[in-house]
Amino acid sequence: MRILGLDVGDKTIGVAVSDLLQLTAQGVEVIRRRTEDHDFSRLNELINQYEVDSVVVGLPKNMNGTIGPRGEFTQKFAEDLEKKFPLLNVVLWDERLSTVAAEKSLIAADVSRNKRRQVIDKMAAVFILQGYLDSLPRHQIP
């Protein structure tokens, strides 16, 4: 099964998905938020398409580790996600600086400012999901 990574904002949701071995994250798309029904309908399509069993939602914390208004907004989204998809494992993952890292990566790749705006949320979702994947224990083959 695969894992979906989400960077949730007011206007967009960046989406990434793991490979089947859950080693790497790839960007999928940016969902333009309209209504809750629209947003969850598109997520449902992606969950089914990629055969997802877990979703990692980036939790924006303050630099001192506290949860502010953005974090509370994201926690509410994760709660709603759990209600809509009770069979999914929903994980909140500290996403501090994921957008900054995505921006730096895109600048280093010489991506134009206009193009960066279009893909930054998707790239942030990749950084969130990859951080989570990297934290998973791996079984060593002797």
C-alpha positions in Angstrom: 0.0 0.0 0.0 1.0 3.6 -0.5 1.0 6.6 1.7 -0.4 10.0 0.7 1.2 13.2 1.9 -0.7 16.5 2.2 0.3 20.1 2.6 -3.0 21.7 3.7 -3.6 25.4 3.1 -6.6 27.7 2.9 -6.6 27.8 -0.9 -4.8 24.7 -1.9 -3.8 21.2 -0.8 -0.5 19.9 -2.1 -0.5 16.2 -2.7 2.3 13.6 -2.8 2.3 9.8 -2.8 4.9 7.2 -1.8 6.1 4.4 -4.0 4.9 0.9 -3.2 7.9 0.2 -1.0 7.3 3.4 0.9 10.8 4.7 0.3 10.3 7.7 -1.9 7.7 10.5 -2.2 6.6 11.9 -5.6 4.5 15.0 -6.2 1.0 14.3 -7.6 -0.9 17.6 -7.8 -2.2 20.7 -6.2 -5.9 20.6 -5.4 -7.5 24.1 -5.6 -9.8 24.2 -2.6 -13.5 25.0 -3.3 -15.8 23.3 -0.9 -15.3 20.6 1.7 -17.3 18.1 -0.5 -15.1 19.0 -3.5 -11.9 18.7 -1.6 -12.7 15.3 0.0 -14.2 14.0 -3.2 -10.8 14.6 -5.0 -8.9 13.1 -2.1 -11.2 10.1 -2.3 -10.3 9.6 -5.9 -6.6 9.8 -5.2 -6.9 7.5 -2.2 -8.6 4.9 -4.5 -6.3 5.5 -7.5 -3.1 5.0 -5.5 -4.5 2.4 -3.1 -3.6 4.4 0.0 -3.9 3.1 3.5 -2.3 6.0 5.3 -2.3 9.8 5.0 0.4 12.1 6.4 -0.8 15.6 7.0 1.8 18.3 7.5 1.3 20.0 10.9 2.6 23.6 10.9 4.1 24.3 14.3 5.6 27.4 15.5 9.4 27.4 15.7 9.1 26.9 19.5 7.0 23.7 19.0 3.7 25.2 20.0 0.5 25.0 17.9 -0.9 28.2 16.5 -4.0 29.0 14.4 -2.6 27.4 11.3 -1.8 24.2 13.3 -5.3 24.2 14.8 -6.8 24.6 11.3 -4.7 21.6 10.1 -5.7 19.5 13.1 -9.4 20.1 12.3 -8.8 19.1 8.7 -7.1 15.9 9.9 -10.0 15.2 12.2 -12.5 15.7 9.3 -10.3 13.4 7.2 -10.5 10.6 9.8 -14.2 11.0 10.0 -14.7 10.8 6.2 -12.2 7.9 5.8 -12.3 5.9 9.0 -10.3 3.0 7.5 -7.3 5.3 6.8 -4.4 5.8 9.2 -4.1 9.6 9.5 -0.8 10.9 10.9 0.1 14.5 11.7 3.7 15.2 10.9 5.7 18.3 11.9 6.2 20.3 8.7 8.2 23.2 10.0 10.2 24.7 7.2 8.9 22.3 4.5 7.7 25.1 2.3 11.0 26.9 2.8 12.9 23.8 1.8 10.6 23.3 -1.2 11.1 26.9 -2.3 14.9 26.6 -2.0 14.9 23.4 -4.0 12.8 25.0 -6.8 15.1 28.0 -6.9 18.2 25.8 -7.1 16.5 24.0 -10.0 16.1 27.4 -11.7 12.3 27.2 -11.7 10.7 30.5 -12.6 8.8 32.4 -9.9 5.5 31.9 -11.7 6.0 28.2 -12.0 7.2 27.9 -8.4 3.8 29.4 -7.3 2.0 26.7 -9.2 4.0 23.8 -7.7 5.2 24.9 -4.3 2.4 23.2 -2.3 3.0 19.9 -4.2 6.7 20.1 -3.4 6.0 20.9 0.2 3.8 17.8 0.3 6.8 15.8 -1.1 9.1 17.2 1.7 6.5 16.3 4.4 5.9 12.8 3.1 9.6 12.1 2.5 10.4 13.2 6.1 7.9 10.8 7.4 9.1 8.0 5.1 12.7 8.5 6.2 11.5 8.2 9.9 10.0 4.7 9.3 12.0 1.8 10.7 13.6 -0.3 7.9 14.3 -4.0 8.3 17.9 -4.8 7.4 18.4 -7.8 5.1 21.3 -9.8 6.4 
